[in-house]
Amino acid sequence: MITAYFGDIAQVALAGIATALMIVSINAYRKKSEGRYFLLALAFVSLFVVSVSTLAMELFVGIGPASVQFLELYFIPSFELLMVISFLVALLWTSRARKRVMVTFSVAVTVLGLALLVVYVSSSGAVGSAGSVLPADCARPAGGFLIVASSLGYNESMVHGAPSQSWPVMDIQEGSNVTITICNTYQQAVGFQVIHYLQDRMEIVAPGHALTVSFVADQKGTFTIYCAIFCAIHLYLQGGELKVT
């Protein structure tokens, strides 16, 4: 849990730094309206948009699955590329090469826009099945549970109202041997922790891999299932429950 909160704090700090840099760069451009300052301002504005968008996905409840997929697949990557291009062109900027650099920048932005359009059109029909490719060793253990991590959370927890609504929920009897296989179809690593049972060590599942954990349910109660690794869908991996009766 501490790791999860630390990741959230780090993201808030990054958003704060991006905001400060954006304000400073915009003020610098207003005082000296040159191409290099404009490009730097554009880069820091892009950094601000990326950091705030990521923060919104982490901290705010109510962002639907379609919105998260749009932010992750198109919106945030577009501004990340714009930020990189702006920085690179700003480094190339000289007073003698203004026209050449501006033409280069315009061409780069145009090519980037066309490339993103092609990617969007070609993949728009496959977004819904992006998380359907399971690792080879992803299978429900005998008498156990299977959890699949995707862009929609644990077992599509976003669709089930996470984090305000608990999901997934596993019911077991006290004294039972519990076996859980976690498969990760998401593009980032995810974690899997259970209060009391899997709290002392951090379980990490790399993209395209599966992990099986086992323990004995030796205590009655309701125990939170959560992810202790920061990622873009972190918010939706915090509300699972293990109910031991």
C-alpha positions in Angstrom: 0.0 0.0 0.0 2.8 2.4 0.9 4.3 1.9 -2.6 1.0 2.6 -4.2 0.6 5.9 -2.3 4.2 6.8 -3.0 3.5 6.4 -6.7 0.4 8.6 -6.5 2.4 11.3 -4.7 5.2 11.1 -7.3 2.6 11.6 -10.1 1.1 14.7 -8.3 4.6 16.1 -7.9 5.3 15.6 -11.6 2.1 17.4 -12.5 3.1 20.3 -10.2 6.6 20.5 -11.8 5.1 20.4 -15.3 2.7 23.2 -14.4 5.6 25.4 -13.1 7.7 24.7 -16.2 4.8 25.5 -18.5 4.1 28.8 -16.8 7.8 29.8 -16.9 8.2 28.9 -20.6 5.0 30.7 -21.6 6.1 33.9 -19.7 9.5 33.6 -21.4 7.9 33.4 -24.8 5.7 36.4 -24.0 8.7 38.5 -23.1 10.8 37.3 -26.1 8.7 36.1 -29.0 11.2 34.0 -30.8 10.8 30.6 -32.4 13.0 28.8 -29.9 11.0 30.0 -26.9 7.7 29.1 -28.7 9.0 25.6 -29.2 10.1 25.2 -25.6 6.7 26.5 -24.4 5.0 24.0 -26.7 7.1 21.2 -25.3 6.3 22.1 -21.7 2.6 22.6 -22.5 2.7 19.0 -23.9 4.4 17.7 -20.8 1.7 19.4 -18.7 -1.1 17.8 -20.7 0.6 14.3 -20.4 1.1 14.6 -16.7 -2.3 15.9 -15.9 -4.0 13.4 -18.1 -2.1 10.5 -16.4 -2.9 12.0 -13.0 -6.6 12.2 -13.9 -6.7 8.5 -14.7 -5.0 7.7 -11.4 -6.9 9.8 -8.9 -10.4 10.5 -10.3 -13.3 8.0 -10.2 -15.8 7.9 -13.0 -13.5 7.8 -16.1 -15.0 5.2 -18.3 -13.2 2.4 -20.1 -13.5 4.0 -23.5 -12.1 7.3 -22.2 -9.1 5.5 -20.6 -8.4 3.6 -23.8 -8.5 6.8 -25.9 -6.2 8.6 -23.4 -3.7 5.7 -23.3 -3.6 4.8 -27.0 -3.9 8.1 -28.7 -4.2 11.3 -26.6 -1.2 10.9 -24.3 1.2 9.3 -26.9 0.4 12.1 -29.3 1.4 14.8 -26.8 4.5 12.8 -25.8 5.7 12.7 -29.4 4.8 16.4 -29.9 6.9 17.2 -26.8 9.9 15.3 -28.1 9.7 16.9 -31.5 9.4 20.4 -30.0 12.5 19.8 -27.8 14.5 18.5 -30.7 13.6 21.3 -33.1 14.3 23.9 -30.3 17.8 22.5 -30.0 18.3 22.9 -33.8 17.0 26.4 -33.7 19.4 29.2 -34.8 18.8 32.7 -36.0 20.2 31.9 -39.5 18.1 28.8 -39.9 14.7 30.0 -38.7 12.8 29.3 -41.9 14.5 26.0 -42.4 13.7 24.9 -38.9 10.1 26.0 -39.0 9.6 24.2 -42.3 11.1 21.1 -40.7 8.9 21.4 -37.7 5.8 21.9 -39.8 6.6 18.9 -41.9 7.3 16.8 -38.8 4.0 17.7 -37.2 2.1 17.0 -40.5 3.8 13.6 -40.8 3.1 12.8 -37.2 -0.6 13.8 -37.6 -1.0 11.6 -40.7 0.8 8.7 -38.9 -1.5 8.9 -35.9 -4.5 9.0 -38.2 -3.4 5.9 -40.0 -2.8 4.1 -36.6 -6.2 5.2 -35.3 -8.0 4.0 -38.4 -6.2 0.7 -38.6 -6.6 -0.2 -34.9 -10.0 1.3 -34.2 -11.7 -2.0 -34.8 -9.2 -3.9 -32.6 -9.2 -1.8 -29.5 -11.9 -3.9 -27.8 -9.9 -7.1 -28.3 -6.5 -5.6 -27.4 -6.5 -7.4 -24.1 -7.7 -10.8 -25.4 -4.3 -12.3 -26.1 -3.5 -14.4 -23.0 0.0 -15.7 -22.0 0.6 -19.3 -22.9 0.5 -20.4 -19.3 -2.6 -18.5 -18.4 -5.2 -21.0 -17.1 -7.4 -21.2 -14.1 -5.8 -23.5 -11.5 -7.8 -26.5 -10.3 -10.1 -25.3 -7.5 -8.5 -21.8 -7.7 -9.1 -18.4 -9.3 -8.0 -16.7 -12.5 -7.4 -13.0 -12.6 -6.6 -11.2 -15.9 -5.1 -7.8 -15.9 -5.8 -5.6 -18.9 -6.4 -2.0 -19.8 -9.8 -2.4 -18.1 -8.2 -3.5 -14.7 -8.5 -6.8 -13.0 -11.1 -8.9 -14.7 -12.5 -5.7 -16.3 -12.9 -4.0 -12.9 -13.5 -0.7 -14.6 -16.7 -2.0 -16.1 -17.8 -3.3 -12.7 -17.5 0.2 -11.1 -14.0 0.0 -9.5 -12.8 1.4 -7.3 -16.0 2.4 -5.6 -17.4 -1.1 -6.2 -15.3 -4.0 -5.2 -14.0 -6.2 -8.0 -12.9 -9.0 -8.3 -14.4 -10.6 -5.3 -13.3 -14.1 -4.2 -15.2 -16.1 -1.5 -13.4 -19.0 0.3 -13.7 -21.0 3.5 -11.3 -20.5 6.4 -8.5 -23.1 6.4 -8.7 -23.6 2.6 -5.7 -23.6 0.3 -6.0 -20.7 -2.0 -4.4 -20.7 -5.5 -4.6 -17.6 -7.8 -3.2 -17.2 -11.3 -2.7 -13.6 -12.4 -2.2 -13.1 -16.2 -1.1 -9.7 -17.5 -2.2 -8.7 -21.0 -1.6 -5.0 -20.2 1.4 -3.2 -21.8 2.9 -2.3 -18.3 3.8 -4.4 -15.4 1.2 -4.8 -12.7 1.3 -6.0 -9.1 -0.9 -8.3 -7.0 -1.1 -8.0 -3.3 -3.6 -9.2 -0.7 -3.7 -7.6 2.8 -2.5 -10.0 5.5 -1.8 -12.9 3.0 0.4 -11.4 0.4 1.4 -8.1 2.0 5.0 -8.7 3.0 6.3 -9.2 -0.5 5.6 -7.4 -3.8 4.3 -9.7 -6.5 5.1 -8.4 -10.0 3.6 -9.7 -13.2 5.4 -8.5 -16.4 3.5 -7.8 -19.6 2.6 -11.0 -21.4 3.4 -13.2 -18.4 1.4 -15.1 -15.8 2.1 -15.6 -12.0 0.6 -18.2 -9.7 0.4 -17.5 -5.9 -0.7 -19.9 -3.1 -1.5 -19.5 0.6 -3.7 -20.9 3.3 -6.7 -18.8 4.4 -5.9 -18.9 8.1 -7.9 -15.9 9.2 -11.6 -14.9 8.7 -12.5 -11.5 7.3 -12.5 -9.4 4.2 -9.1 -8.6 2.8 -8.3 -6.0 0.1 -6.7 -7.1 -3.1 -4.6 -4.3 -4.7 -1.7 -3.4 -7.0 1.4 -1.8 -5.4 3.0 -0.8 -8.7 2.3 2.5 -10.3 0.8 2.4 -13.8 -1.8 4.2 -15.9 -4.7 2.0 -14.6 -3.4 2.0 -11.0 -6.7 3.4 -9.7 -8.7 0.5 -11.0 -6.5 -2.2 -9.4 -7.2 -1.2 -5.8 -10.6 -2.6 -5.0 -10.6 -6.4 -5.1 -11.7 -8.4 -2.1 -10.9 -11.8 -0.6 -13.7 -12.9 1.7 -12.8 -15.6 4.1 -15.8 -17.1 6.0 
